[in-house]
Amino acid sequence: MNNGFYRAWQLLLGWGFVGVIYHFSDDLQGAGQIITPSWIDNKIPFSASAIWAYLSFFLIIPAGYFLAPLTAVRWLARSMQLTALGAGLIYLLWPTTLVTPPDTGQGITSVLLKQLISVDSAQNCFPSLHVALTLLAVWAIAKSRQYLLTLAFIFWGSVIAFSVLQLKRHLFIDLVGGVVLALGAGMLVSWIINRQKETPDE
């Protein structure tokens, strides 16, 4: 299979599966429980301009598939799928939401934010898939052991993670939940793949 086609196919399998689970769980869940902001959340002021960093998520995910070593691409897709399943289960069992501050701006950033709010789920807060998938993409790129590239993506991923707090799309606990979920899924998939390699074909 062509290298680029393989990466694109795995992107579709991984990220596409996330989209299905995200919207499926949103349609089936009940009313969300409002999460109380922590002192960390209260220290971070709302900023509509963070929408640009927030939306760059839709660039960093494909970058993860196309810049990671070829051997890490399948791991990335499976890790995203497992992360989505874990998040979807939590969304169904414990749907959460939060109170977002109104944005009265009229500029393009405010227009983009209003468009985002109109299409995004008002629930599905804990854990943050935005943060979880970003972490997995950066993790996959780090497997290339290209240190400058990895540092650049760690910085980019951190900016994205902070933007979800600035936009009040998630709270700090959602961010932590996303990190824990991604780490758990990534390590479990690595273990499964390694076990498959160690098991001789019968």
C-alpha positions, 0 to 999 in steps of 0.5 A: 500500500502506498505510504501516503494512502496508508497514513490517510486510511489510518487517519480515517479509521482513527479520527473518523471513529472518534467522530462517530463515537463523539456524536453517537454518545452526545445523542444518547446521553441524558442531561449533563451535570454542571461541573464547578470550576476549580480555582485554576479555572477561575484564574484563567480569564475568558478569551475569544482570541483563543479560538485560533489555537483551539481550531489548530487542533484540526491541523495537529491531528493530521500532522500526527499521522503524516509526520509520525514514523510509519511504524507508529501510525497504526498505534496512533489510530488504535490509540485514538479508537480506544480513547474514543471508546473510553470517553464515550462510555464516560459521556454516557454514564456521567454526562457533564456540562459547564456554564460558559461566559457570553461573548459579546464581541463582533469580530471574526474571532467572536464569529468563529466562536459562535459557529463553534458553539453552534455545532459543538456538543454542549456536553461531553466535557469530561474527559476532554477529547480535544486534549486527549487526541492532541496528546496522542498526536504529539506522542506519535510524532515524538516516536520519530526521535526528532527532538526539535520537531518534537519540542515544537509539537509539544509547545503547539499541543500545550497551546491547544490544551491551554486554549480549551481553558481560555475558551471555557470549552473545558475545565482543568479537570477535563484536561487532566481526564483527557491526559490520563485517558490518552496515556492509558489508551496509548500504553495499552495499545503499545502493550497489545502491539508488542504482545502480537509481535512476540506471539509467533504465527500459528 
